Each structure stands twice: as structure tokens, then as C-alpha cells.
């Protein structure tokens, strides 16, 4: 069987394209296959991301500034005065 190049294959398809309606444009089978491949790829990426996010064990450490300002606010409330916010560095 002789080797067929892409240009030869396209020249064989040109007469078939002449039969198509010039005012009607459709993505065809190739467009569907590309869209389906993208959809499967996104689904696999989301599945992988969910698996990796499930492995993350993150516990946030308490903010030391919040603990200090919380104790100042509690002490000031007992005295009846307003607590000043701690300056941020």
C-alpha cells in the first residue's frame, strides 16, 4: 500500500467539501472529539485535585496578635474603658 501524505488526503476530501452548504458551518465529528477530549481532561484534573486536596491536613495556628488583643479587650471591658488596638508591624 503506498504511503499517503496529508496533502494527498486533503485533496481527496476537497470534492466532498464542495457538496456542503456554504451558509451552514458545523464543527463536525472532529469538533466533537476535541470537545469530548477537553471535557474528559478537565474531569480527570478535577478528580486528581480533589484527591490531592483530601490529603492536605492543615490546621491554622492561632494568631498571637489576636490572642493579645482579645485579653486586652476582656480586661478593658471589666474596667469599663475602651481597649486600644495593638500596632501592627
Phi and psi in degrees as GROMACS dihedral restraints (atoms count N, CA, C in turn):
[ dihedral_restraints ]
;  ai    aj    ak    al  type     phi  dphi    fc
    3     4     5     6     1   -71.7    20    10
    4     5     6     7     1   149.9    20    10
    6     7     8     9     1   -70.2    20    10
    7     8     9    10     1   136.5    20    10
    9    10    11    12     1  -112.9    20    10
   10    11    12    13     1   125.7    20    10
   12    13    14    15     1   -86.9    20    10
   13    14    15    16     1   163.7    20    10
   15    16    17    18     1   -62.4    20    10
   16    17    18    19     1   -37.7    20    10
   18    19    20    21     1   -66.5    20    10
   19    20    21    22     1   -36.4    20    10
   21    22    23    24     1   -67.0    20    10
   22    23    24    25     1   -38.3    20    10
   24    25    26    27     1   -65.8    20    10
   25    26    27    28     1   -39.4    20    10
   27    28    29    30     1   -68.5    20    10
   28    29    30    31     1   -36.7    20    10
   30    31    32    33     1   -67.0    20    10
   31    32    33    34     1   -27.7    20    10
   33    34    35    36     1   -73.7    20    10
   34    35    36    37     1   -25.6    20    10
   36    37    38    39     1   -88.7    20    10
   37    38    39    40     1   -14.0    20    10
   39    40    41    42     1   -60.3    20    10
   40    41    42    43     1   -44.3    20    10
   42    43    44    45     1   -60.9    20    10
   43    44    45    46     1   -32.2    20    10
   45    46    47    48     1   -68.4    20    10
   46    47    48    49     1   -34.1    20    10
   48    49    50    51     1   -71.3    20    10
   49    50    51    52     1   -26.7    20    10
   51    52    53    54     1   -66.7    20    10
   52    53    54    55     1   -24.8    20    10
   54    55    56    57     1   -76.2    20    10
   55    56    57    58     1   -16.7    20    10
   57    58    59    60     1   -73.6    20    10
   58    59    60    61     1   151.9    20    10
   60    61    62    63     1   -71.2    20    10
   61    62    63    64     1   127.2    20    10
   63    64    65    66     1   -68.6    20    10
   64    65    66    67     1   -21.5    20    10
   66    67    68    69     1   -93.1    20    10
   67    68    69    70     1    -4.7    20    10
   69    70    71    72     1  -113.4    20    10
   70    71    72    73     1   118.0    20    10
   72    73    74    75     1  -116.3    20    10
   73    74    75    76     1   125.6    20    10
   75    76    77    78     1  -130.4    20    10
   76    77    78    79     1   152.0    20    10
   78    79    80    81     1   -72.0    20    10
   79    80    81    82     1   -26.6    20    10
   81    82    83    84     1    75.3    20    10
   82    83    84    85     1  -168.6    20    10
   84    85    86    87     1   -67.9    20    10
   85    86    87    88     1   -40.1    20    10
   87    88    89    90     1   -62.3    20    10
   88    89    90    91     1   -42.3    20    10
   90    91    92    93     1   -61.8    20    10
   91    92    93    94     1   -40.9    20    10
   93    94    95    96     1   -64.5    20    10
   94    95    96    97     1   -42.9    20    10
   96    97    98    99     1   -64.8    20    10
   97    98    99   100     1   -39.7    20    10
   99   100   101   102     1   -65.1    20    10
  100   101   102   103     1   -44.6    20    10
  102   103   104   105     1   -63.3    20    10
  103   104   105   106     1   -42.3    20    10
  105   106   107   108     1   -64.7    20    10
  106   107   108   109     1   -39.2    20    10
  108   109   110   111     1   -65.4    20    10
  109   110   111   112     1   -40.6    20    10
  111   112   113   114     1   -64.5    20    10
  112   113   114   115     1   -41.4    20    10
  114   115   116   117     1   -63.8    20    10
  115   116   117   118     1   -43.1    20    10
  117   118   119   120     1   -64.9    20    10
  118   119   120   121     1   -40.5    20    10
  120   121   122   123     1   -62.6    20    10
  121   122   123   124     1   -43.5    20    10
  123   124   125   126     1   -65.1    20    10
  124   125   126   127     1   -41.2    20    10
  126   127   128   129     1   -62.2    20    10
  127   128   129   130     1   -43.0    20    10
  129   130   131   132     1   -66.0    20    10
  130   131   132   133     1   -39.1    20    10
  132   133   134   135     1   -64.3    20    10
  133   134   135   136     1   -41.1    20    10
  135   136   137   138     1   -65.7    20    10
  136   137   138   139     1   -39.8    20    10
  138   139   140   141     1   -63.1    20    10
  139   140   141   142     1   -43.3    20    10
  141   142   143   144     1   -65.4    20    10
  142   143   144   145     1   -41.5    20    10
  144   145   146   147     1   -62.6    20    10
  145   146   147   148     1   -43.1    20    10
  147   148   149   150     1   -63.3    20    10
  148   149   150   151     1   -37.6    20    10
  150   151   152   153     1   -65.2    20    10
  151   152   153   154     1   -43.7    20    10
  153   154   155   156     1   -69.1    20    10
  154   155   156   157     1   -38.1    20    10
  156   157   158   159     1   -68.2    20    10
  157   158   159   160     1   -29.2    20    10
  159   160   161   162     1   -68.4    20    10
  160   161   162   163     1   -25.6    20    10
  162   163   164   165     1   -80.0    20    10
  163   164   165   166     1   -15.0    20    10
  165   166   167   168     1   -74.8    20    10
  166   167   168   169     1   126.8    20    10
  168   169   170   171     1  -116.9    20    10
  169   170   171   172     1    93.1    20    10
  171   172   173   174     1  -114.2    20    10
  172   173   174   175     1   121.4    20    10
  174   175   176   177     1  -121.3    20    10
  175   176   177   178     1   120.7    20    10
  177   178   179   180     1   -76.3    20    10
  178   179   180   181     1   131.3    20    10
  180   181   182   183     1   -73.5    20    10
  181   182   183   184     1   143.7    20    10
  183   184   185   186     1   -64.3    20    10
  184   185   186   187     1   143.4    20    10
  186   187   188   189     1   -75.6    20    10
  187   188   189   190     1   119.6    20    10
  189   190   191   192     1   -65.3    20    10
  190   191   192   193     1   -31.8    20    10
  192   193   194   195     1   -66.3    20    10
  193   194   195   196     1   -36.7    20    10
  195   196   197   198     1   -68.3    20    10
  196   197   198   199     1   -36.4    20    10
  198   199   200   201     1   -67.4    20    10
  199   200   201   202     1   -40.0    20    10
  201   202   203   204     1   -67.3    20    10
  202   203   204   205     1   -45.0    20    10
  204   205   206   207     1   -69.0    20    10
  205   206   207   208     1   -29.9    20    10
  207   208   209   210     1   -67.4    20    10
  208   209   210   211     1   -39.1    20    10
  210   211   212   213     1   -72.2    20    10
  211   212   213   214     1   -35.0    20    10
  213   214   215   216     1   -66.8    20    10
  214   215   216   217     1   -40.0    20    10
  216   217   218   219     1   -67.1    20    10
  217   218   219   220     1   -38.5    20    10
  219   220   221   222     1   -67.4    20    10
  220   221   222   223     1   -41.3    20    10
  222   223   224   225     1   -67.4    20    10
  223   224   225   226     1   -38.0    20    10
  225   226   227   228     1   -70.0    20    10
  226   227   228   229     1   -33.5    20    10
  228   229   230   231     1   -66.8    20    10
  229   230   231   232     1   -34.6    20    10
  231   232   233   234     1   -68.3    20    10
  232   233   234   235     1   -35.6    20    10
  234   235   236   237     1   -83.3    20    10
  235   236   237   238     1   -14.6    20    10
  237   238   239   240     1    83.8    20    10
  238   239   240   241     1    18.4    20    10
  240   241   242   243     1  -115.1    20    10
  241   242   243   244     1   166.4    20    10
  243   244   245   246     1   -85.3    20    10
  244   245   246   247     1   140.4    20    10
  246   247   248   249     1   -86.3    20    10
  247   248   249   250     1   139.0    20    10
  249   250   251   252     1   -89.8    20    10
  250   251   252   253     1   143.1    20    10
  252   253   254   255     1   -72.2    20    10
  253   254   255   256     1   142.7    20    10
  255   256   257   258     1   -70.9    20    10
  256   257   258   259     1   138.0    20    10
  258   259   260   261     1   -68.3    20    10
  259   260   261   262     1   140.9    20    10
  261   262   263   264     1   -91.6    20    10
  262   263   264   265     1   140.7    20    10
